[in-house]
Amino acid sequence: MIYRYFPGLTDKQRKQFRLLGDLYPYWNHQINVVSRKDISRLYLHHVLHALGIAKFTGFVPGTRILDVGTGGGFPGIPLAILFPEVQFHLVDSIRKKIKVVREVAAAADLDNVIADHIRAEELDDKYDFVVSRAVTRLAEFYPWVRNKFLKKDCNALPNGTLYLKGGDLREEIAEARLQAEIHPLSAYFTEDFFTTKHIVYIQA
């Protein structure tokens, strides 16, 4: 499934993506980071969903990306495999989830991933992009990250937030009073799962 949408993967990347199919069921059995009923659809519902960001935009080497509320490592881990020369900082307020992220990143030989048990609003660092997956409503989420962006753009897409979320988002965006673009993932993936899934892009 991943190879169909990303045919240019290296042998190392293919091996890393294959490893996720063993690592997540193993760790999920000990620390629940993915819904138990969902783990059999790991690649469709989690890995490919995360990679929707890569269909929308690429990242140049050296780009700094913050993944807020990463949970078990989504969207950060799949993106880190796809962009080995991009630096990813994965954070979550739940310590045991960060343990899983660290173990998966180490087993998959991802030296471009740092994972920390910390809230986004406590971070002092700056990034090119913030990514996240349906952590909360945008009106609550965006104040956590609004001051986390580097001023200089180094990618074709200006620095900002890339937020994965499903459903009708117009009311939520209006509530947050944000200038946001909604990009349907169905433009990139044919599976029914993506019919109601979107990327929300908010320029910094």
N, C-alpha and C positions, 0 to 999 in steps of 0.2 A: 504493500500500500504506500509506504513512504517512498520506496524506490521509484514508483510510478510518477509521483509528483516531484521528486528530487533525483533525477537520473544521474546527476554528475557527482554523486558522493564518492569519496575515496574508500579504499578498503578499510582503513581505520574507522572512518565514520560509520560504515555499514556494520562493522563489528560492534561499535559502541551502541548503535541503535538496537542491535540484536540483544545485547547484554541487558538492556532495560527490561526486556520481556522476562528475564530471570530475576533481576535484582528487585524490581518492585513487588512481585508476588511474595518473595522471600521476606522483605522488610515489612510489607503490609500485614503479614501474618503476625508480626511482633508489635508493630506500631501502626495504627490505622491512619494512613495518609490519603488513601483512595478508597472510595466506597467499596465495600466488599462485593456488592453485586455488580460493580463496574470494572473490577480488576481484569476481567476476561476481555474487556473492550479497551484495554489500556492504550493501544496504538491509535485507535480511532478517536476516542473521547478525550484523550490527554496529550499524547505525543503529537499527532497530526494537528489537533486543535492548537497547540502551542506554536507549531510551525506555520500556522496561518499568518503570523506576524512576518515571517520570512517571505511569504508570497506577496505581501503588501509592500515591503521595503527590505533592502539589504543594508548591511553595515560595513563600513570600511575598517581595516585593521586599526586597532588602538581605540576604537569606540568604547565608551564606558556605559554600562547598562545596569540599572538597579531593578531587581525583581521584588516587588513589595507583596508581602503575604504569600510567599512562594509555596507554602504547604509542603508537599513532598518534592517540590522542585519544578513546578510548572508555572509559567512557561520557560523558566530559565535553563533547566537542564537540556531539553531538546535543542533550544537555540544555541547553547554553548557548544553542543556537538556540531551543529551546522556552521557555526562561526568561530573556529578555534583561535583566531587572532583578535577576538573581541573579549573584553574583560567583563565578567558578570559578577555582580554582588547580590546574592540571594538572602533576603531577610524575612524572618517570621517571628511573631511574638510568642510562639509555642516552642519550647526548647526541644521536645522530643522529635518534632518535625524536622528541625535543623539537623539533628543527629542523623536522620535518614538521608537528608540531602548530602551531608558530608560523606557518608558511607557510599552512596551511589556515585557521587562525583569521583571519589578515590578509586572505586572499583572500575569505573569507566575511563580512568586516566584523563580526567578533565582538569588540567592545570590552569585553566582560565576561569575557574569558579572559586569564589570565596563565599562562605555561608556563615551568617551570624544570627544569634538569638538577640534581636533588638527590634524595637518599633521604628518605623520609617521616620517618624517625627523627631526621633532622638539622634538621627544621623547628622553629621556636619559636612560630609563629603558632597561633591557635586558630580553630576552625570550628564551624558548626552541624552539618554532616554530613560524613562521609567516604564517598565512593563508590569502588567498584573492581570489576574484572571478573576473577575467577578468577586472581589473581596467584600465589597459593600457598595452602597449607592454612591454615585459620583460626588454628590454634595458633601458626603462625609469623607470620601477618599481624597479628593483633590487637595484640600487644605494640608494633608499630610506631606504632599510632595511638591507643592507649588514653588518652593524655594530651593529645590534640589538640582537645578539645571545649570550646566555650564553656559556661559554667555555666547561663546563662539561655536558656530555650527561646523562640523567636519564631514557631514553626510549630505547627500542630495536632499533628503528630507530634513527640514529644520528640527532642532531638538524639541522634545516634547514627550507626551504620555501616549502609550499604545496599550489600550485597555480592552481585553477580551470579555465580551458579555453577550448574552442572548436576549431575545424578545424585542418588544417595541420600546425603544430607548428615548423617544422624543420627549416624553414627560420628564424622565429622569435628567436629561440634559438641560431642559428648561429650568427644572428645579435647582440645578447646580449653577445656573447662569453662566454657562461656559460656551465659548465658540468652539464647536466640535464638529468633526467630520465622521460620518458613519459609513463604514465600508463592509458590505456583506461578504462573509467567507464563502458563500455559495458561488461567488464569482471565480473562485480558485479551485474549489473541491466539489465533486459531483454527489457525494454521499448525502443521504437524506438528513443525517445528523446536523449538517451545516446549514440547513434551510433557514433557521432562525438565529444563526450565530453571526456576530459582527466583530469588527475591530473599530473601536472609537479612538480617533486620533485628535489630541488636543495639543496645539503648538504651545511651547513654553512662552 
